[in-house]
Structures are given as structure tokens and as C-alpha cells.
Amino acid sequence: MPVVREFRLPDLGEGLTGAEVVRWMVEVGEVIAVDQPVVEVETAKAVVEVPCPYGGVVTARYGAEGEEIAVGAPLVTVAVASAGGGAEDTASSSSASAASSAEVERPLVGYGVAESRGARRRRVGAAAAPASAPAPAPVAVAAPVAPAEPLAPVAPAAPVVVPVISPLVRRLAREQGVDLTALTGSGPDGLIMRADVERAVAAKVAAPAPAAPVAVAQDGVVPLRGLRKAVAEKLSRSHREIPAATCWVDADATELMALRRQLNATPGPKVSVLALLARICTVALARFPELNSSVTEDGSGIVRHSAVHLGFAAQGERGLVVPVVRDAQDRSTEQLGEELGRLTESARSGSLTPAELTGGTFTLNNYGVFGVDGSTPILNHPEAAMLGVGRIVAKPWVHGGELAVREVTQLSFTFDHRVCDGGTAGGFLRFVADCVEQPGMLLRQL
């Protein structure tokens, strides 16, 4: 007789307590293999596929698309073929219950404690039927989607194949009411891209709507979910708990831009302005180490971080995220540029992992890419400081005692007033400004 095993949402790491169902990848009654992805979920950190450690027939799914599931709550139940009967079945059932309970504590594949894929296959395979055995006997579907009759061992109807890879494109189509099966993709091999969905939405908006009775418009409520909810909670906590202050200064970046052009004129990877600013930050933090810190949870002490894990603001499909460059102080300017470029591309494609979005100790915020000069950002809790850089633009400037047109930027520095006073913050910002204006100063620090 088959043994029904329950697979629960595993620990996704980084203290996450739940995830939102983006789409189901299996149907009730479908036969699945060990470690086959069964559902795609969105956490506050990333969109991930969750593999099931059991092979057999899916007898139930829990949670609709768009619904949030708590860690440890049931995801699916799977009927796994038993190798024996009688007393052995009873023993198998007991083992299945124990395995199901243990499964709640086991982290998702790729997170937490590493577990060999082969070892897990052997553990599940011990209860599975041999390859030559007949298909598992039909079992009743568990609540809440139990059918009136036992499942018949028939193959499910062939699904309509929609050439869409990105779950974000699927979500956009679902939210905007776009039928993906009616679209022709503009990507390779007819792949449906985000732009295809946006064109369909624009066409719907442009189409004349049928006459309708005059009605009073009502305000809509957009629920806070996933990344947006996590950002809202984190910023609210930062604003509530951290006594932040901001100071700023204008800096002549003409020499810094000239240095960048000189570096990029030689063979090798191109050096971005962000990479140069990242290098300046690591040098400045070595000079002012108290700013590479955070206040303890209970507010009783200050943690001084020995390594600079440099976060930087990046705009991606899921919104504004802060990827982290690990051990930035040990990387050359060229290496910083390569890692910043890699993480930026991952942010744009929505493929950043939870580990790449956590653990920062200091944040660099280049809001100049939005065409603005200044900002007073909220600190990235629990970090103690953030450097902001505005756009670099030609302005009249007194240089060498004469009025000239120079490339000028505004630097702003927001800091936790609990970790230092204004003198330390002002000294850090002045040192950064001096390095921007005279980048040769960095040679003294390297």
C-alpha cells in the first residue's frame, strides 16, 4: 500500500518566516520524481523553486497562487509506493510520519546546512517502488482538495505550453488580466518577454471601452506583499529605532572623471564610477572604522565589523534592492568593478540569491543615476552609515582662484548618531570629498 507523506515549506534561510506562492508547477494526481520542483515561491529576498524530497503521486496542494504560506506549513502531500505490506506498512507509515516531522526542520536545498543530493535520493528511494514495479496504487486526495472518488491512475491532460520563463512576466500578466496563450513572444524561439505583456496591456488600455453607467470611482488598495512588504517593515524599523543625522558637501569630481577615462583607455575591464566610489569608501572606512558598525538588538552595545561588506542600491524588476559585495576591502578597484557589474545584472534579471542580499555593513547609494543632486536616505537597518552620491554635472566652480566649468557632485552622509558624533561623520565625509577631488590621495592609503 502507498504511504502518504506530507512535505512542508522548508526553512528558506536568513530568518524568513514565510513565502508567497507564485505558481504551482505540479497538479494533483501528477506523478513526480524525487527532488522535482513543485512550486515557485517569492520571499522578501528572491523568487525560488522549491523541490520536493519525495517521489510519487501528488495527492494534495495547499495554498493558492498569491497566498502566503508560513515556514513549516504543509505544501503538498505525496503518495509514495511502499515495498511491503502488513507490519512493514505500519513501520513505513511510522517512518513516513517521522520523516515528515523532520522535514520541517530541514532547510531548502541550497540553503543552510549542506546535504548531499545522492544521500537524500537513497533515503527516499528506500521507500519507493523499484523501477520495474507497476505505478503506485490510486489513493484518496487529502483535504482541502479531496475528490469524491479515489484518483484513477490515468495520465493528466497535456497542458498548454506557454513559452514564458520568467515568473515575474507570469505575475505581471496575471495581475493585468493578460492571456499569455494569446500572445506571440518577441524573444528567442517565441519566448514571451515582459515587453510583450506590457504591449498587450497598453493595447487594452487604448481600446475603446463600452459605454457604462456613470459610477463614482473608488480608491484601490494595493496589498503590501513580498519584497515591498519587507522593505516597508525594514525602513519603518530603521526610522523608528535609529537616531539618524545627515551632512553633505559639494565636491569637484573633474579629476576623478579624468582618472576614470585614463584607466579605461588601457586594455582590460572597464572601471565604473561606482567602482571608484566603492574603493574610496573602503579606504575611508579603514580610516574611520567606527562607522563600519551596528548597534546590538537590545541597544546595549556597538558591534565593530572587521570586514567591509559593501551594499549598494540597485534597481531591478522586483524594485529597489541592495546587493552586497563581500570583503570589499580585500578587492582591487578592477575586482570591485567586476563584482558590482555581476550583482547589478543579477538585480536587473531578478536572480539575486538571499545570501547576496543580506549581511551588509555599509551602503553606497548612487542616486545620481536618477538625475537628482541630493537625498537624505533612511539607513539600511542595522547598518550605521550610508554614503549618497548625486549626479555628476557641469557647473560653474571656483578652481585655482578663477571661475571655471567643472564636473561637480553632491555627497551626502547619513549616520547613526549613537555610534559617533558629528566630528567623526564630518571627518569621514570630508575625506571622501578630498579623494573625489584629488584621487591621487588614495595612493597614500593603499
C-alpha positions as CSV (number, residue, x, y, z in Angstrom):
1,M,0.0,0.0,0.0
2,P,1.2,3.5,-0.7
3,V,2.4,5.7,2.2
4,V,1.2,9.4,2.1
5,R,3.9,11.8,3.0
6,E,3.5,15.4,3.8
7,F,6.0,17.9,2.5
8,R,6.1,21.2,4.4
9,L,7.5,24.6,3.4
10,P,11.2,24.3,4.5
11,D,13.3,26.9,6.2
12,L,14.4,29.3,3.4
13,G,17.2,30.8,5.4
14,E,18.1,34.4,6.7
15,G,15.3,34.4,9.3
16,L,12.5,34.3,6.7
17,T,9.2,33.1,8.2
18,G,7.1,32.6,5.1
19,A,6.8,32.9,1.3
20,E,4.1,33.8,-1.2
21,V,3.0,31.2,-3.8
22,V,3.9,32.5,-7.3
23,R,2.8,29.5,-9.3
24,W,2.3,25.7,-8.9
25,M,4.5,23.6,-11.0
26,V,2.6,20.3,-10.5
27,E,-1.1,19.2,-10.5
28,V,-3.0,17.0,-8.1
29,G,-2.7,13.4,-9.5
30,E,0.6,14.1,-11.3
31,V,3.4,11.6,-10.8
32,I,6.6,13.4,-9.7
33,A,10.2,12.4,-9.2
34,V,12.5,12.9,-6.2
35,D,13.7,16.5,-5.9
36,Q,11.4,17.7,-8.7
37,P,10.4,21.4,-8.2
38,V,6.7,21.5,-7.2
39,V,6.1,25.2,-6.5
40,E,7.7,28.6,-7.1
41,V,7.6,31.0,-4.2
42,E,8.6,34.6,-3.6
43,T,10.2,35.6,-0.4
44,A,11.3,39.0,0.8
45,K,14.7,38.2,-0.8
46,A,14.2,36.3,-4.0
47,V,12.0,34.1,-6.2
48,V,12.9,30.4,-5.7
49,E,11.7,27.0,-6.9
50,V,11.0,24.5,-4.0
51,P,11.9,20.9,-4.8
52,C,10.0,18.0,-3.1
53,P,12.2,15.3,-1.5
54,Y,9.6,12.6,-2.2
55,G,8.7,10.8,-5.4
56,G,5.2,9.5,-6.1
57,V,1.6,10.8,-6.8
58,V,0.7,14.3,-5.7
59,T,-2.5,13.9,-3.6
60,A,-3.0,17.5,-2.4
61,R,-1.7,21.0,-2.7
62,Y,-2.0,23.7,-0.1
63,G,-2.2,27.4,-0.8
64,A,-3.5,29.3,-3.9
65,E,-1.3,31.5,-6.1
66,G,-0.8,34.8,-4.3
67,E,-1.4,33.3,-0.9
68,E,1.4,33.4,1.8
69,I,2.5,30.2,3.4
70,A,4.3,30.0,6.7
71,V,7.5,28.1,7.1
72,G,6.6,24.6,8.4
73,A,3.1,24.7,7.0
74,P,2.0,21.9,4.5
75,L,2.8,22.4,0.8
76,V,1.9,19.1,-0.8
77,T,1.2,15.5,0.1
78,V,2.6,12.7,-1.9
79,A,1.7,9.0,-2.1
80,V,4.9,7.1,-2.1
81,A,4.8,3.4,-3.1
82,S,5.6,1.0,-0.2
83,A,7.9,-2.0,-0.8
84,G,6.0,-4.3,1.6
85,G,2.7,-4.9,3.4
86,G,1.3,-5.7,6.8
87,A,3.6,-4.9,9.6
88,E,6.1,-3.4,7.2
89,D,3.4,-1.0,6.0
90,T,2.8,0.1,9.6
91,A,6.5,0.6,10.1
92,S,6.7,2.5,6.9
93,S,3.8,4.8,8.0
94,S,5.6,5.5,11.3
95,S,8.8,6.2,9.4
96,A,6.9,8.5,7.0
97,S,5.5,10.5,9.9
98,A,8.9,10.8,11.5
99,A,10.4,11.9,8.1
100,S,7.6,14.4,7.6
101,S,8.2,15.9,11.0
102,A,11.9,16.0,10.4
103,E,11.3,17.6,7.0
104,V,10.1,20.8,8.7
105,E,13.5,21.3,10.3
106,R,15.5,20.5,7.2
107,P,16.4,23.7,5.2
108,L,15.6,24.1,1.5
109,V,18.1,22.6,-1.0
110,G,20.9,25.2,-1.5
111,Y,20.3,26.9,1.9
112,G,21.5,26.3,5.4
113,V,23.4,23.0,6.2
114,A,24.6,21.3,3.1
115,E,23.1,17.8,2.3
116,S,24.3,15.5,-0.4
117,R,21.8,15.1,-3.2
118,G,22.7,11.4,-3.5
119,A,22.2,10.7,0.2
120,R,18.6,12.2,0.0
121,R,17.8,10.1,-3.0
122,R,18.8,7.0,-1.1
123,R,16.7,7.9,1.9
124,V,13.6,8.5,-0.2
125,G,14.4,5.6,-2.6
126,A,14.3,3.1,0.3
127,A,10.5,3.5,0.4
128,A,10.0,3.9,-3.3
129,A,9.0,1.0,-5.6
130,P,11.7,-0.4,-7.9
131,A,11.8,0.8,-11.5
132,S,10.2,-2.4,-12.8
133,A,7.3,-2.2,-10.3
134,P,3.8,-1.0,-11.5
135,A,2.6,2.5,-11.0
136,P,1.6,3.4,-7.4
137,A,-2.0,2.4,-6.5
138,P,-4.5,5.2,-6.6
139,V,-5.1,7.0,-3.3
140,A,-7.7,9.4,-2.0
141,V,-6.8,13.1,-2.2
142,A,-6.3,14.7,1.1
143,A,-8.2,17.8,2.2
144,P,-8.6,20.6,1.3
145,V,-8.9,19.4,-2.3
146,A,-10.0,15.8,-1.8
147,P,-12.1,14.4,-4.7
148,A,-15.2,12.3,-4.0
149,E,-13.6,9.3,-5.7
150,P,-10.1,7.8,-5.5
151,L,-7.6,9.0,-8.0
152,A,-7.6,7.0,-11.2
153,P,-4.1,6.1,-12.5
154,V,-4.6,7.9,-15.7
155,A,-2.2,10.4,-17.3
156,P,-3.1,14.1,-16.8
157,A,-4.3,16.1,-19.8
158,A,-1.5,17.6,-21.7
159,P,-1.0,21.2,-20.5
160,V,-1.0,24.2,-22.9
161,V,2.7,25.1,-23.3
162,V,3.2,28.8,-22.9
163,P,6.8,30.0,-23.8
164,V,7.4,32.0,-20.6
165,I,10.4,31.5,-18.4
166,S,10.3,34.5,-16.0
167,P,7.8,34.2,-13.1
168,L,7.8,37.9,-13.0
169,V,6.3,38.0,-16.5
170,R,3.7,35.5,-15.5
171,R,2.8,37.6,-12.4
172,L,2.5,40.8,-14.5
173,A,0.2,39.0,-17.0
174,R,-1.9,37.6,-14.2
175,E,-2.2,41.0,-12.4
176,Q,-3.1,42.8,-15.6
177,G,-5.5,40.1,-16.9
178,V,-3.5,39.2,-20.0
179,D,-4.0,35.8,-21.5
180,L,-0.4,34.5,-22.2
181,T,-1.7,31.8,-24.6
182,A,-2.9,34.6,-26.9
183,L,0.4,36.3,-27.2
184,T,3.2,35.8,-29.7
185,G,6.6,36.2,-28.0
186,S,9.3,38.5,-29.4
187,G,12.1,36.6,-27.7
188,P,14.2,33.7,-29.0
189,D,12.0,30.8,-30.2
190,G,8.9,32.8,-29.5
191,L,9.7,33.4,-25.8
192,I,7.2,35.8,-24.2
193,M,9.1,38.8,-22.7
194,R,8.0,41.5,-20.3
195,A,7.7,43.9,-23.2
196,D,5.2,41.7,-24.9
197,V,2.9,41.7,-21.9
198,E,3.3,45.5,-21.5
199,R,2.3,46.0,-25.1
200,A,-0.8,43.8,-24.6
201,V,-1.7,45.9,-21.5
202,A,-1.2,49.1,-23.5
203,A,-3.4,47.8,-26.3
204,K,-6.2,47.0,-23.7
205,V,-5.9,50.5,-22.3
206,A,-6.0,52.1,-25.7
207,A,-9.1,50.1,-26.9
208,P,-12.3,52.0,-26.6
209,A,-14.3,50.8,-23.6
210,P,-18.0,50.1,-24.0
211,A,-20.4,52.7,-22.6
212,A,-21.1,52.1,-18.9
213,P,-23.4,53.7,-16.4
214,V,-21.8,56.7,-14.6
215,A,-20.4,55.5,-11.3
216,V,-18.4,57.0,-8.5
217,A,-14.7,56.0,-8.8
218,Q,-13.4,54.1,-5.7
219,D,-9.8,54.2,-4.4
220,G,-7.9,50.9,-4.8
221,V,-5.9,49.2,-2.2
222,V,-2.6,47.6,-3.2
223,P,-1.6,44.9,-0.6
224,L,2.0,45.0,0.7
225,R,3.5,41.7,-0.2
226,G,6.9,40.0,-0.7
227,L,9.7,42.5,-1.3
228,R,7.6,45.6,-1.0
229,K,6.3,44.4,2.4
230,A,9.9,43.5,3.6
231,V,11.2,46.9,2.5
232,A,8.3,48.8,4.3
233,E,8.9,46.9,7.5
234,K,12.7,47.4,7.4
235,L,12.5,51.1,6.6
236,S,9.8,51.7,9.3
237,R,12.0,50.0,11.9
238,S,15.1,52.0,10.8
239,H,13.2,55.3,11.0
240,R,11.7,54.3,14.4
241,E,14.8,53.0,16.1
242,I,17.8,54.8,14.6
243,P,18.5,58.5,15.5
244,A,19.9,59.3,12.1
245,A,21.5,62.6,11.0
246,T,22.7,63.7,7.6
247,C,25.5,66.0,6.5
248,W,26.5,66.9,2.9
249,V,29.1,68.7,0.8
250,D,29.6,69.6,-2.9
251,A,32.8,68.1,-4.5
252,D,34.6,68.8,-7.7
253,A,34.8,65.4,-9.4
254,T,36.6,66.6,-12.5
255,E,39.9,64.8,-11.6
256,L,38.1,61.6,-10.6
257,M,36.3,61.5,-14.0
258,A,39.7,62.2,-15.8
259,L,41.2,59.3,-13.9
260,R,38.4,57.0,-15.0
261,R,38.9,58.0,-18.6
262,Q,42.7,57.3,-18.2
263,L,42.1,53.9,-16.7
264,N,39.6,52.9,-19.4
265,A,41.9,54.0,-22.2
266,T,44.2,51.0,-21.3
267,P,43.4,47.3,-22.1
268,G,41.4,45.4,-19.6
269,P,37.9,45.6,-17.9
270,K,36.3,49.0,-17.8
271,V,36.2,50.8,-14.4
272,S,32.9,52.4,-13.5
273,V,32.4,55.5,-11.4
274,L,30.6,53.3,-8.8
275,A,33.8,51.1,-8.6
276,L,35.9,54.2,-7.9
277,L,33.5,55.4,-5.2
278,A,33.5,51.9,-3.7
279,R,37.3,51.9,-3.4
280,I,37.1,55.4,-1.8
281,C,34.6,54.1,0.7
282,T,36.7,51.1,1.8
283,V,39.7,53.4,2.3
284,A,37.6,55.9,4.2
285,L,36.2,53.1,6.5
286,A,39.7,51.9,7.3
287,R,40.4,55.5,8.4
288,F,37.1,55.7,10.4
289,P,36.4,52.1,11.4
290,E,33.7,53.2,14.0
291,L,31.4,53.8,11.0
292,N,31.6,50.2,9.8
293,S,29.5,49.0,12.7
294,S,26.0,48.4,14.0
295,V,24.1,48.7,17.4
296,T,23.1,45.4,19.1
297,E,19.5,44.3,19.1
298,D,19.0,45.4,22.7
299,G,20.8,48.7,22.2
300,S,23.4,47.9,24.9
301,G,26.5,47.9,22.7
302,I,28.1,48.6,19.3
303,V,29.4,45.8,17.1
304,R,32.6,46.8,15.2
305,H,32.8,44.8,11.9
306,S,36.3,43.8,10.8
307,A,35.3,43.2,7.2
308,V,33.6,45.7,4.9
309,H,30.6,44.1,3.3
310,L,29.6,46.9,0.9
311,G,26.0,47.1,0.0
312,F,24.8,49.3,-3.0
313,A,21.4,50.3,-4.2
314,A,20.3,48.7,-7.5
315,Q,17.1,48.9,-9.4
316,G,15.7,45.6,-10.5
317,E,12.5,44.0,-11.8
318,R,11.3,43.4,-8.2
319,G,12.1,47.0,-7.2
320,L,15.0,48.6,-5.3
321,V,17.3,46.0,-3.8
322,V,20.7,46.2,-2.0
323,P,23.1,43.6,-3.2
324,V,26.3,43.1,-1.1
325,V,29.9,42.9,-2.2
326,R,31.6,40.6,0.4
327,D,35.0,41.6,1.8
328,A,35.2,44.7,-0.4
329,Q,38.3,45.9,1.5
330,D,40.3,43.0,0.0
331,R,39.4,43.6,-3.6
332,S,41.2,45.8,-6.2
333,T,39.3,48.5,-8.0
334,E,39.1,46.3,-11.0
335,Q,37.7,43.4,-8.9
336,L,35.2,45.7,-7.3
337,G,34.0,46.8,-10.7
338,E,33.6,43.2,-11.9
339,E,31.6,42.2,-8.8
340,L,29.4,45.3,-8.9
341,G,28.7,44.6,-12.5
342,R,27.8,41.0,-11.9
343,L,25.4,41.8,-9.0
344,T,23.8,44.7,-10.9
345,E,23.0,42.3,-13.8
346,S,21.5,39.8,-11.3
347,A,19.4,42.5,-9.8
348,R,18.0,43.5,-13.2
349,S,17.2,39.9,-14.0
350,G,15.7,39.2,-10.6
351,S,18.1,36.3,-10.0
352,L,19.9,37.5,-6.8
353,T,20.0,34.9,-4.1
354,P,19.1,35.6,-0.4
355,A,22.8,35.4,0.5
356,E,23.6,38.2,-2.0
357,L,21.1,40.5,-0.4
358,T,22.0,40.2,3.3
359,G,24.9,40.8,5.6
360,G,25.9,44.3,4.6
361,T,27.8,46.6,7.0
362,F,27.9,49.8,5.0
363,T,25.8,51.1,2.0
364,L,26.8,53.2,-1.0
365,N,23.8,54.8,-2.7
366,N,24.4,56.3,-6.1
367,Y,21.1,58.1,-6.6
368,G,22.7,60.3,-9.3
369,V,21.6,57.7,-11.9
370,F,18.1,59.0,-11.3
371,G,19.2,62.5,-12.4
372,V,18.9,64.1,-8.9
373,D,21.5,66.0,-6.9
374,G,20.8,65.2,-3.3
375,S,18.9,63.0,-0.9
376,T,18.5,62.1,2.8
377,P,18.1,58.3,2.7
378,I,16.9,56.1,5.5
379,L,19.6,53.9,6.8
380,N,19.7,50.2,5.8
381,H,19.0,48.7,9.3
382,P,21.0,47.6,11.2
383,E,23.9,49.4,9.4
384,A,25.2,52.6,11.0
385,A,26.1,54.7,7.9
386,M,25.3,55.3,4.2
387,L,27.1,57.5,1.6
388,G,24.9,59.0,-1.0
389,V,26.2,60.4,-4.3
390,G,24.3,62.7,-6.6
391,R,24.6,63.2,-10.3
392,I,27.9,64.5,-11.7
393,V,27.1,67.6,-13.8
394,A,29.0,70.5,-15.3
395,K,28.6,73.6,-13.0
396,P,30.4,76.9,-12.5
397,W,33.1,76.4,-9.9
398,V,36.0,78.4,-8.4
399,H,39.1,76.5,-9.4
400,G,42.6,77.8,-8.9
401,G,41.2,81.2,-7.9
402,E,39.3,81.5,-11.1
403,L,35.7,80.8,-12.2
404,A,35.6,77.7,-14.4
405,V,33.2,75.0,-15.5
406,R,33.9,71.8,-13.6
407,E,32.2,68.4,-13.1
408,V,30.5,68.7,-9.7
409,T,28.7,66.3,-7.5
410,Q,26.9,66.4,-4.1
411,L,27.9,63.9,-1.5
412,S,25.6,63.2,1.5
413,F,26.3,61.1,4.5
414,T,23.7,59.7,6.8
415,F,24.8,58.1,10.1
416,D,23.5,56.6,13.3
417,H,24.2,59.3,15.9
418,R,24.6,56.5,18.6
419,V,27.8,55.2,17.1
420,C,29.6,58.5,16.6
421,D,29.3,62.3,16.9
422,G,29.3,64.9,14.1
423,G,33.1,65.3,14.2
424,T,33.6,61.7,13.1
425,A,30.9,61.8,10.4
426,G,32.1,65.1,9.1
427,G,35.7,63.8,9.0
428,F,34.6,60.8,7.0
429,L,32.7,62.9,4.5
430,R,35.5,65.4,4.1
431,F,38.0,62.6,3.5
432,V,35.7,61.1,0.8
433,A,35.2,64.5,-0.8
434,D,39.0,65.1,-0.8
435,C,39.6,61.7,-2.5
436,V,36.9,62.6,-5.2
437,E,38.6,66.0,-5.8
438,Q,42.2,64.6,-5.6
439,P,42.1,60.9,-6.3
440,G,45.8,60.7,-6.1
441,M,45.4,60.9,-2.3
442,L,44.3,57.2,-2.4
443,L,47.9,56.2,-3.1
444,R,48.8,57.3,0.4
445,Q,46.2,54.9,1.9
446,L,46.9,51.8,-0.3
